[in-house]
Amino acid sequence: MSALPGADPWRVRVNSEYLAMDALWEAESTAIRWLQGAGDWLAHPLGAITHLGSQGLIIVLLAAVFWSVHAGTGARLFVAVIASGAVNGLLKSVSYTPRPYWFDAQVTGHHHHGSFGMPSGHSQAAMVAWGYLGLRTGRQGLIWAAGAVILLVAFSRVYLGVHFFSDVLAGLAVGALILWLVLRYEDRVLLWWRSLATGRWVSYLLVATLVPCLLITAWQYGARGDWVVPHTEWIGATSADPAGSSLAGLYTACGGLLGGVFGFTLLYRRGWYSAEGTVTARVARFALGISVVVLIMVLEEVLFGEPTGMAAALLSFVTYAGMAFWATYGAPRMFVRSGLAASAQEVGPTGARETGHSV
């Protein structure tokens, strides 16, 4: 496609890419309509299954593992899932790709999302979380079960009309790469991280969480600042502000990563924490910990309402950094001081094993 005289080369190139993708999205939309043509009877069970890939649900479960089952496993997987979410938010913020029900009005969107589509966050999170848990157990049956969950979550995203096949494949591929990196290098990175002086690890953490946000903000407000929803091509129920929603998703994950890693690192340097104890103590820890998380979310909504644009992104960053810091440092310290838990050194050999798996 040649540019017209005086045409903006950047706009011509982007439009050419959309034209190339339109053919793929049209073919995938046809396949999704065929799947949905079987009726809505699968919508409810797949709607429940799809939450197994929800980053929010997975993080709540990981908080429960960290507080009440095994601190080391919960901490490692918490960081992996949040980091994966940040990567997903970054990729979504540069992809500018639609969801099937945005692109094709005949596709039913059983769930509704505001961010861009590629890669599928649910598929990616399921690959990282369930894949890690399955492979870490080393049990063949649990590995197969984890694989089944991942595939069901991926299929549910397509059937529910919220992702193209290509979105799901991209999410699975990115998730598999992150999972491989985590399993291969987590011990090495952990030893290196523990060896850093305070000023060094704080600097690295700030760079890792703030720079992606700044770069994508510049990208959206600079290079793509004049982007608008192409309503002539996306004829479905498109989100009002997909770029802003995607940016807020990135800020949310980066805020959670900042607060989480900061909290884990401080906790390790103050004796870590053991998730052992009686059933009553374990249940009490989860109930107390999650109640504060809910309180923070309620206060955010009451005090700030529903901001939009850059204000929403910044608020999400601060809120989720605070919640993650509470979950990874504030809550464990409270449990230890109140007698609901002990530091890792206080519980003997089992505690030593948990310390070995800590951040």
Residue pairs with C-beta under 8 A, 6 or more apart in sequence:
1 12
1 15
1 16
1 19
3 9
3 12
4 12
10 223
18 230
18 233
21 97
22 233
24 164
24 166
25 98
25 100
25 103
25 104
25 164
26 104
28 100
28 164
28 165
28 166
29 100
29 103
29 104
29 106
29 107
29 164
31 165
32 100
32 104
32 107
32 158
32 159
32 161
32 164
33 104
33 106
33 107
35 158
35 159
36 107
36 108
36 159
36 161
40 108
40 110
42 159
43 110
43 159
43 160
46 152
46 155
46 156
46 159
46 160
47 110
47 111
47 156
47 160
49 152
49 153
49 156
50 111
50 122
50 153
50 156
50 157
50 160
51 57
52 58
52 126
52 130
52 149
52 152
52 153
53 121
53 122
53 123
53 125
53 126
53 150
53 153
53 154
53 156
53 157
54 122
54 125
55 81
55 85
55 121
55 122
55 125
55 253
58 81
58 125
58 126
58 129
59 78
59 81
59 82
59 256
60 290
62 74
62 77
62 78
62 81
62 129
63 74
63 78
63 286
63 289
63 290
63 293
63 327
64 74
64 286
64 290
65 73
65 74
65 77
65 275
66 73
66 74
66 75
66 78
66 275
66 327
66 328
67 74
67 275
67 282
67 285
67 286
67 289
67 327
67 331
67 332
67 335
68 275
68 282
68 283
68 285
68 286
69 275
69 282
70 275
70 354
70 357
71 272
71 273
71 274
71 275
71 332
71 344
71 354
71 357
71 358
72 353
72 354
72 355
72 356
72 357
72 358
73 136
73 357
74 275
75 264
75 328
75 357
75 358
75 359
76 182
76 186
76 357
76 359
77 129
77 132
77 133
78 260
78 264
78 327
78 328
79 257
79 260
79 261
79 264
79 359
80 128
80 129
80 132
80 178
80 179
80 182
80 186
81 125
81 128
81 129
82 253
82 256
82 257
82 260
82 324
83 178
83 257
84 124
84 125
84 128
84 174
84 175
84 178
85 121
85 125
85 249
85 252
85 253
85 256
85 257
86 209
86 212
86 250
86 253
86 254
86 257
87 124
87 174
87 178
88 119
88 121
88 124
88 125
88 171
88 174
88 249
88 253
89 115
89 121
89 246
89 249
89 250
89 251
89 252
89 253
89 254
90 212
90 216
90 250
91 118
91 119
91 170
91 174
92 115
92 116
92 117
92 118
92 119
92 121
92 246
92 249
92 250
93 116
93 216
93 219
93 220
93 243
93 246
93 247
93 249
93 250
94 216
94 219
95 116
95 117
95 118
95 119
96 116
96 224
96 227
96 242
96 243
97 116
97 117
97 118
97 167
98 116
98 117
98 234
98 236
98 238
99 109
99 113
99 116
99 117
99 161
99 162
99 163
99 164
99 167
100 107
100 109
100 117
100 161
100 162
100 163
100 164
100 236
101 107
101 108
101 109
101 161
101 162
101 236
101 237
102 109
102 117
102 234
102 236
102 237
102 238
102 239
103 233
103 234
103 235
103 236
104 235
104 236
105 235
105 236
105 237
107 161
107 236
108 161
109 160
109 161
109 162
109 236
109 237
110 159
110 160
110 161
110 162
111 160
111 161
111 162
112 162
112 237
112 239
113 162
113 239
113 245
114 239
114 240
114 241
114 242
114 244
114 245
114 246
115 121
115 239
115 242
115 245
115 246
115 249
116 242
116 243
116 246
117 162
117 163
117 164
117 167
118 164
118 166
118 167
118 170
118 171
119 167
119 168
119 170
119 171
119 173
119 174
120 154
120 157
120 163
120 167
120 168
120 170
120 171
120 172
121 171
121 249
122 153
122 154
122 156
122 157
122 163
122 171
123 150
123 153
123 154
123 157
123 163
123 167
123 168
123 171
123 172
123 175
124 171
124 172
124 174
124 175
124 178
125 175
126 149
126 150
126 153
126 154
126 175
127 150
127 171
127 172
127 175
127 176
127 178
127 179
128 175
128 178
128 179
128 182
130 146
130 149
130 150
131 146
131 147
131 150
131 175
131 176
131 179
132 179
132 182
132 183
133 142
133 146
134 142
134 143
134 144
134 145
134 146
134 147
135 143
135 146
135 179
135 183
137 143
150 172
154 168
154 171
154 172
157 163
157 167
157 168
158 164
158 165
158 168
163 171
190 359
193 201
193 265
193 359
194 268
196 204
201 265
202 262
205 258
205 261
205 262
205 265
206 258
208 257
209 254
209 255
209 257
209 258
210 254
210 258
212 250
212 254
213 250
213 251
213 254
213 313
213 317
216 247
216 250
217 247
217 310
217 313
220 227
220 243
220 247
224 243
227 243
229 238
229 242
231 238
239 245
241 308
241 309
244 308
244 309
244 310
244 312
244 313
247 310
247 313
248 312
248 313
248 316
250 313
251 313
251 314
251 316
251 317
252 316
252 317
252 320
253 320
254 317
255 316
255 317
255 318
255 319
255 320
255 321
255 324
256 320
256 321
256 323
256 324
257 324
258 317
258 321
258 324
259 320
259 321
259 322
259 323
259 324
259 325
259 326
259 328
260 324
260 325
260 327
260 328
261 359
262 325
262 328
262 329
263 324
263 325
263 326
263 327
263 328
263 329
263 330
264 328
264 329
264 358
264 359
265 359
266 329
267 273
267 328
267 329
267 332
267 333
267 358
267 359
268 355
268 358
268 359
270 333
270 343
271 343
271 344
271 345
271 346
272 343
272 344
272 345
272 351
272 354
272 355
272 358
273 332
273 333
273 335
273 336
273 341
273 343
273 344
273 354
274 341
274 342
274 343
274 344
274 346
274 347
274 350
274 351
274 354
275 282
275 285
275 341
275 354
276 341
276 342
276 347
276 350
276 351
276 354
277 285
277 340
277 341
277 342
281 340
281 341
284 340
285 331
285 335
285 340
285 341
288 331
288 334
288 335
288 340
289 326
289 327
289 331
289 335
292 326
292 330
292 331
293 323
293 326
293 327
296 319
296 322
296 323
296 326
297 319
297 323
300 315
300 319
304 315
306 312
307 315
332 341
334 340
335 341
336 342
336 343
342 351
343 351
344 351
344 352
344 354
344 355
344 358
345 351
345 355
347 354
